[in-house]
Amino acid sequence: MPKPLNIVLLVTDGHGHYTGDHDWGTAEFRDLRSRMERLQLGQRGFAKFNNMISPAVSTIMSIESILSGIFAAKTHKLHWRDWPAWDRFEHPVLSTFLQARGYEVNGFSYLLNAENWMPGILCYKPELYRDFPSHKRDTHSHHAVLAAVRHYFANAFKPGRPHLFMVHTIGLFDLWDELMELFQQHGFTDENTIFAFTADHYFPKNFGRQWLLGERD
């Protein structure tokens, strides 16, 4: 039997056009195209898919769609702050599927409360993130995600097992070089690992998240 491949799923949050005051992302979303193109992923052997989309305006439904393979609208979520207490996602997701088959599964997200409402991420040591600056009560600096990945490899990494990593943060491509160096240092190569890079959802030009959520009713 061939050895199972590792999977590293890299997800940049809210990729789309910068929309100024209409968007919570503000300056973090400036010059996205040039920041992306700097990575030269095509030259590094990545295959580009142009026709895949998670049709949702916010993070939680998009992540559920990516991990479960069902349309975001069918998860019956509008926005996580609007959920009633009884509304929990119970569809099988990739992380729990692989965990049941012997994979070591770890997630890293800039959202402090991610594992409360996005169980597919299975956050590693979210308490580590609280030492980093935060502009909202439920988030922390995306630099904390890189620190958490470093902490994991230094303190909890289990070599010899197949792994699924999900790394989710705003502007993840700005952390790309450091993340790739960490994975390569610990034996994750093109030969034994599937690296996938995507946005979780998209803001069309002139339609920021606040506008879309305001129109959802």
N, C-alpha and C positions, 0 to 999 in steps of 0.2 A: 504494500500500500504506500503511495506517495505521502510524504509528510504534509499535513494541512498548511496552507498558506496563512501567514499573518495578514491582517487587514488594518490599514490606517486610514480612517475617514476624517478628512480635514474639512471643516465647514466654517466659512466666513459668514457672519451674520448680516442680514439686511443689505445684500449687495444691490446696488442700483444707482440711479442718478442722484447727485446732490441736489436737494430741494430747499435749502435754506431754512427759513423759519417753519416750513411745512413738515419738517422731518426731525425726529428726535436724534438722529445720528449727527446732524450738523456737520462740523468740519471733518469729522472722522471719515466722511464719505467723499472727500475731495480727491480729484485726480485718480480715481480708481483704475481707469484703463492703463495709465502709465505705471502705476504701482503693480498691476497684474502682469503687464507685458515684461517688466523687468525680470520676472522669474524665468522667462523663456522655456516654458514647460514643454512646448512642442519639440524643441531641440533636445530636451532631456528624455524624450521617449513617451511622453504622455499622449494619450489619444483624446481628442476633443469631441464632445457630444454637444451639438447645438440645439437639439429639439427636446430637451428634458426640462420640465418645469414643475415646481410645487405651487399650485395656484392658491396661495394664501397670503394675507397681508401682514402676518405676524409670525413670530418665531415658533411658538409651541405647535401649532397645527402643521407647520412645514416640517419640523423635525419628526413628528409622528408620521407624516406622509413618507418621508425619506426612509425611516426605519421599518415601516410596516408595509409599504407598497400600496396603500389605499389612498384615495383622494382625500385631501384635507377636509373638504366639505362633508364627507361621510363620517368624520370623527365627531361631528356635531359640536365643534368648538368655534367660537367667535374670537375670543381673546381671553387669556388665562385669568385676568382679574374679574371676569364676568361669570366664571364657572360656579355653579352651585356645588355644595360640598359632596353631593352624591355622584357627581358626574366625573367618573374616572375612566381612563382609557384602558380597555381590557384586551385589545387585539394583540396577538403575538408580534414581537418586534425582533429585529436582527440580533440585537445584543443578547437578549435572553435565549434566543434560539441557539446561538453559538456557545453561550455559557453552559447550556445543558449538554453540549457536545464536547466539553473539555477545554474550551477556550478560556483564557484569562481575559476578563473584560474590564476596561477602565475608561471613564470619560472625564474630560476636562472642559469646563464651561465657565465663561465669565459671569454667568448668572448665579448668584449666591444660592438661590432657592431652586436650582434646576432639578435636583433629584426629587423634590417634593411633587413637582407637576410634570416632569419629563423623565420617568423612571428608566427609559431606554438609555440614558446617558450614564447612570451609575457613577456619580461624581467621586473622584478621588480626593479625600481630605479637603472638603470645601472650607473648613475652618482656617486653613492656611491662607485663604484669600483675604481675610478681613484685615490684614496688615497693610493692604494696598489701598491707594486712594480710590474713592467711588463717587460718581456724580449722581447716583440714584441709590435708594436704600436696598434695592434687590440686585444690584450689580457691583462688580469691582473692576479694577483696571485689567485690561486684557494682558498686560505684562505679568499679572499674577498667574495666568494660565501657563505661561512659559516656566515660571517658578515652580508651579505644581508638577509639571512634567519632569523637570529636573529633580524635584524631591522624590517623585515616584521611582525614577531610575536609581537614585542614590540609596533609597531606603526600602523599597517594596518590590522591585523587579524580580520576576521569577523566570529565569532563562530555561530553555528546554521545553516550554509549553507554547502552543499557538496562542497568539494574542489578537484581540480586537481593541484598537484605540479609537476613540472619537474625541477630536479636539475641536472645540466650538468657541469662536470669539469674533468680535468685530476686528476687521483689518488683519485677519490671520496671515495674509500673504506678507505682511510686514515682519512677521516672526519666522518666516519660512526657513531662512538659512540656519538659524539656531535650532529649530525643530528637526530639520533634516540631519544636522550634525549629531544631535542626540540619538536619533533612531539609528543612524549608521554606526555610531560608537557602540551600540548595544546589539548589533548583529542583524538589523532590519535592512535588507538590501533589495534591489530590483529582482533578484532571483527567488527570494522567499517571501516577498511581501507585495500585496496589492495596495498601492497608494491611490486614493481617490480624493479629488479636491472639488468642492462645489460651494455654491451659496445655498443658504437654507430657503430664502425667498428673495423677491425682487421688488424694487420700487420703480415703476415706470416714470419717465420724465414728466415733471410737473405734477406728480401725484405722490405726495409723501405719505407716510404711515398715518399721521394724525388725520389727514383729509380722508383717507380710505376708511379708517375706523369710525370717523364721524358720519360717514355715509352708509355704514353697514346696516342700519335699521331700515 
